[in-house]
Amino acid sequence: MLSHLCAAASALLWITMAQVAGQEDREKTTALKDLLSRIDLDELMKKDEPPFIFPKTLEEFEYAFNEHGQLRHIKTGEPFVFNAREDLHRWNQKRYEALGEIITEYVYELLERDCNLTKAILPVDATEDEPTSFIYLSPDALSNPSKLLVLIQGSGVVRAGQWARRLIINQDLDSGTQIPFIKRATKEGYGVMVLNPNLNYLEVEKPAKSSPIHSPAEASDEPAEKRERKDEQEGKKKREFYEKYRNPQKETDTERIPIRENGSSEEHMLYVWDHFVSKAAAKNVFIIAHSYGGLSFVELMNQRELQVKNRVCAVALTDSSHNIWLQDTSKGTQDWMFQYCCNWVSSPEPLDTQLDSMLLDCPRVSAGTERHELTSWMSFESIFRFFTEALKAKEEEEAEENAKTVTTRSSSFRNKHQDL
């Protein structure tokens, strides 16, 4: 009997201890969840970050482009290394972006020095105190009577003259910039316009905000002393918590002032068409549009359909992100695109292989690469061949039309002569 009582007491004690332990575990779990809910993983990555102070030139970065247009370290000859510091992804990203800004200025320099292009400020009637953008023009961009090539890149951080920053940094200038296209076009007698669809705003630092003054009606019903003590305790807890887990550096709080009539890629394309392309002397306009640039071109057609049809001879798209259904294009636009456009898309198939299209807008062919950012460079030769064939077909068609006109006039003249 005694042994049974002891066993029962032991069981009761074990259950009680288990309940207490379970209660403690639940409390620990709740506390842990509360702790984890306050942890911002992005903020944790900021712990012990070096300052966001980076070199201002390629030389200070200790990088330079070699004779093959490849970015290499001046001392080691090695390609660019993204992870300069382990476990500091945000700092590495900021460093990469700083290098990217230097690359942008370097490409501008090449456009002006090696390609003989000049800037044209947008808006054309900009005042001194408003933000501006710009495009690049060859000396004969507006005066060339025969051919004009317009280049427009995709979205993102790339600026005038660039297809892909990643290619410039990790591969070479030829694949990542529009410079080979500009030089080839100039050699073949084109005037050239280089658009800048992603320079849409001026970023300025926000002024410091003053602390809001609450009216008595907004005040809590709590006694002031109690509320202040409560706020102080909460603030202390937060400071202790964050000081334990991070020591972040604050980024500048900025705001964006849009550039008039150039606040988006689509606006920019329309503005450049109205103020430059439509006023150019060239009888035949050719366009190369990459990625989002293709969408901007289709929007231009929606806005200026007849003008585009009358002036544009051919359009080369590279992995274009346009969609004729979502962009609500007309049947006339779709038919025109099918005849005068070609889209080189990322594909494992060999270059120029005909591909099936879900949308009957324009022919799709392989760019010979599965990498989106490489589609323009890989299609380089094919694009200029496409333009040459398109111009030849147009000239032959015009010659036939002229011959018919001459024959008709001659026949009419003979009939009149016979009547006399």
JOBELKA-V26516 format. One record per residue. N is the residue number from 1. SS is DSSP state (@ for helix, = for strand, . for the rest). Layout:
N	SS
N	SS
This chain:
1	.
2	@
3	@
4	@
5	@
6	@
7	@
8	@
9	@
10	@
11	@
12	@
13	@
14	@
15	@
16	@
17	@
18	@
19	@
20	@
21	@
22	@
23	@
24	@
25	@
26	@
27	@
28	@
29	@
30	@
31	@
32	@
33	@
34	@
35	@
36	@
37	@
38	@
39	.
40	.
41	@
42	@
43	@
44	@
45	.
46	.
47	.
48	.
49	.
50	.
51	.
52	.
53	.
54	.
55	.
56	.
57	.
58	@
59	@
60	@
61	@
62	.
63	=
64	=
65	=
66	.
67	.
68	.
69	.
70	.
71	=
72	=
73	=
74	.
75	.
76	.
77	.
78	.
79	.
80	.
81	.
82	.
83	.
84	.
85	.
86	.
87	.
88	.
89	@
90	@
91	@
92	@
93	@
94	@
95	@
96	@
97	@
98	@
99	@
100	@
101	@
102	@
103	@
104	@
105	@
106	@
107	@
108	@
109	@
110	@
111	@
112	@
113	@
114	.
115	.
116	.
117	.
118	=
119	=
120	=
121	=
122	=
123	.
124	.
125	.
126	.
127	.
128	.
129	.
130	.
131	.
132	.
133	=
134	=
135	=
136	=
137	=
138	.
139	.
140	.
141	.
142	.
143	.
144	.
145	.
146	.
147	=
148	=
149	=
150	=
151	=
152	=
153	.
154	.
155	.
156	.
157	.
158	.
159	.
160	.
161	.
162	=
163	.
164	.
165	@
166	@
167	@
168	@
169	@
170	@
171	.
172	.
173	@
174	@
175	@
176	@
177	=
178	.
179	@
180	@
181	@
182	@
183	@
184	@
185	@
186	@
187	@
188	.
189	.
190	=
191	=
192	=
193	=
194	=
195	.
196	.
197	.
198	.
199	.
200	.
201	=
202	=
203	=
204	=
205	=
206	.
207	.
208	.
209	.
210	.
211	.
212	.
213	.
214	.
215	.
216	@
217	@
218	@
219	.
220	.
221	.
222	.
223	.
224	@
225	@
226	@
227	@
228	@
229	@
230	@
231	@
232	@
233	@
234	@
235	@
236	@
237	@
238	@
239	@
240	@
241	@
242	@
243	@
244	@
245	@
246	.
247	.
248	.
249	.
250	.
251	.
252	.
253	.
254	=
255	=
256	=
257	=
258	=
259	.
260	.
261	.
262	.
263	.
264	.
265	@
266	@
267	@
268	@
269	@
270	@
271	@
272	@
273	@
274	@
275	@
276	.
277	@
278	@
279	@
280	.
281	.
282	.
283	.
284	=
285	=
286	=
287	=
288	=
289	=
290	=
291	.
292	@
293	@
294	@
295	@
296	@
297	@
298	@
299	@
300	@
301	@
302	@
303	@
304	.
305	@
306	@
307	@
308	@
309	@
310	@
311	@
312	=
313	=
314	=
315	=
316	=
317	=
318	=
319	.
320	.
321	.
322	.
323	.
324	.
325	.
326	.
327	.
328	.
329	.
330	.
331	@
332	@
333	@
334	@
335	@
336	@
337	@
338	@
339	@
340	@
341	=
342	=
343	=
344	=
345	=
346	.
347	.
348	.
349	.
350	.
351	.
352	.
353	.
354	=
355	=
356	.
357	.
358	.
359	.
360	.
361	.
362	.
363	=
364	=
365	=
366	=
367	.
368	.
369	.
370	.
371	.
372	@
373	@
374	@
375	@
376	@
377	@
378	@
379	.
380	@
381	@
382	@
383	@
384	@
385	@
386	@
387	@
388	@
389	@
390	@
391	@
392	@
393	@
394	@
395	@
396	@
397	@
398	@
399	@
400	@
401	@
402	@
403	@
404	@
405	@
406	@
407	@
408	@
409	@
410	@
411	@
412	@
413	@
414	@
415	@
416	@
417	@
418	@
419	@
420	.
